[in-house]
Amino acid sequence: MLTKIDLRLVVVVFFVCSLCISSLYGQERDIAGFELVLDQDHYADFLLPSVLPQGRNYTIGGRATVFGYKTDSDKLGLPYVRKQIEGFVVRPILKDLQFRQEQLRHDISFIANGFTPTHISDETSVYNVDRRDTGYELAADRPFSSFTGFRSTRRYEGSRITATTGRKIDYALNSSFTFGLAGLGLTEAVQKLFHSIDNFGTSRPVPTLWETDETKSIPTGQALPAGFPLFMYSLSVESVVFRYKKILQLQLRPDVNIGYYTNVGFGFDIGKVMKGEKFIDNLGYTDTNNFSILSIADDYFAYSLVAGGSARVVLYNAHINGLYGLGDRHYIPFNNTRKIVLEGYVGAKVQFIRYLELTASLSTRTPEIKSTNVQRNHYWATLSLKVLLNEYN
C-alpha cells in the first residue's frame, strides 16, 4: 500500500515527466506565424531574350500559410492522412538515421497555381507572327492546367552522430500531404485580372483559351476536368554537409513526390544564412513539392543570400500529361516529355525586429517537353511576406 510520501513522489515524478515531454513535443506555439507568397513570371522578364514571347509560359501561383501546432489537428483532415503515411514511411527512416529530434514544426497552406502554353490567346498579332516565323503550334505546347487546394506539413529538425567519426550532422525531414482540385477557374480569373489592368505592368494579352471552345481548330481548355481530385505525398531530407562559422553553409536535399506529380529529385542549397538559422530556407517557387520554413533570427535585423539547384527524374506530371487524352483533352504524351528536368533558384530574404520577413527569388526550369518549337527555359520570380510570432511558448 502506498504511503503519503510515496504518493507525493509519484506526483512529483509525473509532473517532471510531463514537463520533459512538453519541452520536447509541446513547445511549438499554437499559431507561430503567417505567410503570403506570389509567383509571377512577368517579374523575371529581364532574363528573357529581347524578342518576345520567347520563354514566356505565364506561370502564376500563390500560397497562404499558417504555422503552428494547431495546424496539425486531425480535425483539419489532411494532417490525419499525413500522419497515417508517416507511420509507415517516416518513422523507419528516422530510426535508421538514429535521428535525434530537437524540434517539430507544423504548417498548413492554401495553394493555387497555374501553367499555360507560351500563347494564351489566338487573337494577338504576336501569335500569328510566331506561327509564321517559327512554326509554333499550340498542339505541340503544354496545355492549360491549374491546381487549387491545401497542403499539410510536418518538419522534423535534429541531428545524428556518425558512427565512424563521431561527427554531428544536422538533418531536417519534411513530410507533407497535398489534396486539391483541378480546373476550378481561380488561376484563370487571377490571370485575367493581372493582364487586364495596366497598373500591374503586365502588358500582356487577356487569356482566351482557358475554356474549351469546340469551334476552334486549336487545343483549348485545361488538361484535366474541372473539379478533378489531385493528391500528392512528398518527403524530403536536408543534410548540412558543410558549415563555416555558422553562417555560410551547404546542404544536400533529396526528395520524392508521389501523386499527381510523381518524381524523384536530388538537389543542393548553398549560401549565407541568418544568425541562429540552422538550415537554408529554399526560397524558390510555391509549387506543392516546395516547403516553407519558419525561422526567427537571433538578431533584430538579419538577412540571407542563398542559391540552389536540383535534378529531377519525372515519371508523371498531371499538368502536362493530363489523363493521357481521356475526354479528348489536350495533353503531352509520356514519350514526348523529358524524363530529367533541371531546376535552379537564387534568392534573398530580410528579417526585421524578428517579426517581419520579406523574400524575393528568381527560379528557372529546363524544358519539360521535347517539341522542338518550344525548347526554352522557363523563368519566374517569387515574392513573399511573413509575419513571425514567437515559435515556442
N, C-alpha and C positions, 0 to 999 in steps of 0.2 A: 504493500500500500504506500502511495506517495505521501511524503511529509510536505509541510508548507514550504520548507526550504527547497525540496525537490521541484515543487510546482513553480516556485519563483525562478529556479534555474532553467526549467523548461521554457517559461515565458521569455526570459532574457535571451536564450539561445534562438528561440523562434523569431524574436524581434531583430536580433543581429543578422540572422539568415535572410530575413525579409529585406533588410536594408541592403545586404550584399546583392541579392537578386535584383532589387530595384536599381542599384547602381550599375549593374551590368546590362539590364534589358529595359528598364523603365525610365531612363534619363531623358529620352528624347521628348521634347516639348510637344504638347498636343497639336499645336499649329506652329510650325517653325519658320514659315516664310511663304512667299508667293513669287511667281514668275510669269512674265508675258514675253513671248518670242514671236518674231515675224521673219519669214523667209521671203525675199523678193529678188528675182534675177535682174530687175532693172538697175538695182544699186551696184551691180557688177559690170555694167555695160562698158566701162572704161577699159576692161580687159579684152574686149572683142575687137575683131578687125574693123577697119573703117567702113567696109562695105557691108551693110546690113541687108538681110537679117541673119547673117551667118552666126551660128551659135545660140540664137535665141530659142529657148524652149519654154519660156513663160512659166517658170517654176514659181509657185506661190504656196505658202504654208503658214500655219500659226499654231502656237501651243500656249495653253494656260495651265500652270502647275500650282498645286498646293502641297507644301512639305509638312511633315509632322506625323506623330504617332497615330492620330485619329484617322489618317488616310489609309491605315492598314486594317480597318474594321471589316469583318466578314459581311456586315450588312450592306456594304457597297458592291458586293458580288465579285468583282474582279480579284480583289485580294484573296478571297476564299479559293478561287480556281488556281491562282498563282501558288498558294501555299500547298495545295494538293500535288502540284507538279514538283515543287521544291522538295517534297518528302521523298520523291524517287530520284531526283536529279542532283539537287544542291547538297544535301546532307552527305551523300557518299563522297562528293568532290572535296568538301571541307574536311572530312575525315582523312582522306588520302593525303591531303596537303598538310595535315597536322596543323590546321589553321587555329591561330589564337585570336579569337574575336575580341575586338576592342570597342567597336561602335556598330549600331544598327541605325539605318536611316530609311525612311519611307516617303513616298510621294504618290500622288495620283494626278494625271494630266488629261486635259481635253485637247485633242489634236485634230486639226483639219488641214489637209494638204491636197494639192492637185498638180497634175502634169499634163502637158499638151504637146502636140507637134509644133514644128517651127512656125507654121502658119495657122492662126486661129480664125481667120476669115478668108473667104474666097472672093470678097468684094473689094479688095485693095489692088492697086496697080502693082505693088511690090510682089504680090503673089503671082501675078501673071508674068512679070519680068523674071522671077525665079524659075518658073516653069519653062519659059522660053530659053533662058541662058544656061541653066544648069540641068535641065531635065527633071526638076523636082516634081515628085508626085506624093500627095497625101497618103496614098495607099502603101507607100514604102516607108513612111514615117511612123513614129509611135502614135498610139491612139490617145484620145482624151481619157482621163481617169481621175478619180478623186476618192478620198477616204475621210470619214468623219467618225470619231469615236473616242475611246478612253484607254488609258494605259495605267496599270498599277505596277509599282516598282518597289523592290526591297534591295537595299545596298548594304552588304557586309563589308566592314573595314577591319583589318587586323594585320597579322604578320605570321611568319613561320620561321623557324630556326633550321638552317640546313644541317643535315647530319654530318657532312664531310668537313665543313669549315666552321660550323657554329655561327655563321653569319645570319643576321636578322634581315629578312626581306619583307617589305611592306606589300600587302596584297589587298585588293578590293574585288568583290564579286557582285555583279549586278544581275538581278533576276526580275523579269517583267512579263506580264501577260497583257496583251492588247486585244480589244474587241471593238469593232465598229461596223459601219455600213458604207457601201459604195454608192456613188452617184446620187447623193441627196440634194445636190444643187447649191450647197453653201459656197464651195470654192468658185463655182461659176458666177454666182452673184457678186462675190467679193472682187473677182477679176473684172467683171463688167463695171463695177463701181470705180475701181482704180483706173481703168482705161477710158472711162467716160468723163472724168473730172480732171481737167488740165492742172489743177492745183497740186495733184500728186506728182506731176512731172513725168508721167509715163510716155506721153506722145506715142501711143500705140493704138492699134485698131481695136474696136469693141468686138469681142468674140461673137461669131455667128454659127459656129459648127459644133457647139457642145450638145445640142439637141439633135435627135435623129430626124433627118429630113429625107424621105424616100424619093422626093422629086429630084434630088441631086445625084449626079453620077459619081461623086466622090464620097469617100467614107465620112460619115457624120455620126454624132452620138458617142457615148462612152464605151469603154471596153467591157464593162460589167453592168448588169441590170441595176436600176435604181433600187436601193434597199437590200442589195445582196450582202449577206453577212461575211465579214472578214475577221480572221483571228490570227494571232502570232504569239509564240513564246520565244523570248530572247534571253540569252545568257552570255555574259561577257566577263572577262577577268582582266584586271590591271595589275601588273607586276613592275615595281620600281627597281630597275636594274642598275641605275647609276644616279648618284646624288652628290652635288658639290655644294658644301656649306649650307645645306638645307634650303637652297634657293633654286639652283639650276639642276634639272633632273631629266632623266629619260625613262620612259616606261613602255612596256610591251602590252598589246591589247588584242588577244584572240577573242573571237566571238562567234556564236552560232545562232541562227534565227530559223524557226520552223513555222510555216504557216503560209499566209498569202505572199510573203516574201521569204523564200527559203534559200539560204546561202550560208557559207562559212567564210569568215574573214580573219585576217591577221594584220594588225596594224601597230603603229607606234605613235607616241606623243613625246615632244621634247620642248623645253623652254624654261622660262623663269616663272616660278610660282610665287604666290604671296607668302609672306612670313606666317608660319603656322599651318600652311596648306600642305598636306601630306601627298596628295595626288594631283596630277594635272587634270584640269577641267577641260574636257573635249568641247571646244566652242563651235563645233560645226553645226550642221543643219538640224531641223526639227523633226526629221523622219522618225518613225516609231521605233527604229532599232538604235537610236542615239539617245543616251541618257543625260539627264541634267543633274548637277551636283550642287548641293547647298554647303558652302564652306565660308566660315567667318574668319577673317584675318586677325592677327594679333595686334595690328596697328590700326589707327583711326583713318589712315589713308594708305591704300595698298593697290598694287597693280600687278598684272600678269601678262606676259607675252609668250604665246605658245604656237606651235605648229604640229601637224601630224599627217599621217597618210595610212592607207590600208590597201591591201589587195583582197578582192572578194570573189569567190567562186559561186556563181549564181546558178541555181537549179530551176527556180521558178519565180516569176515576178508577175503578180496578177495585174499590175498597172500596165504591163506590156503584153503579156501572153493572154490575159483575159481568161476566158473559158475555152480557149482554142477554137473559137468560131461558133460556139453554141449560141443559137439565136441570131445567126447572121450578123454578128457584131465584128467590128474591125479589131484585129489583133495581129501580133507578130508571132509567127510560128517558132517553136523551140529551135529548129535548125537555123533560124536567121537571127538568133540572139547570141551575143557574145557571152561566153561562159566565165570569162575573167574580166572584172571591172576594177579599175583603179580609182581611188578617191584621195583627195587631199584638202587640207584647210590651213589657214593661218588666221590668228585672232588675238584680240586683246580684251582685257576687262579691267575696270577700275572700280574700287570699292571705297565708299565714303562713310566715315564715322561708324563703320561696322554695321550699317543699317541699309544702305542703298548700293546697288551694284549695277553697272552698265557694261554691256559687252557688245562687241562687233567682230564679225569674222567674214572671210571670203572662202568659198568652197568651190571645188571643181570635181567633175567626174568624167571619165572617158566614155566614148560612145557605147551604148548598150545593145545596139542592133548593127547588123552587118551591111545594111543597104548602103551603096556607095555614095548616093547623093545627099546623105545626111550624116556623113562622117565628121562630126565636130564635137569637141568637148563642151560640156555644159558648165556654166559659171553662175553663181548666185551669191547673194550676201545675206547675212543673218544679224539681226539687231535684237537685243533683249534687255529687259529691265527686271531686276529682282529686288524685293523688299525682304530684308533679313531680320528675323527675330532671334532671340537667344535660342540656340539649338537645344539646350538642355535646361531642365528646371533646376 
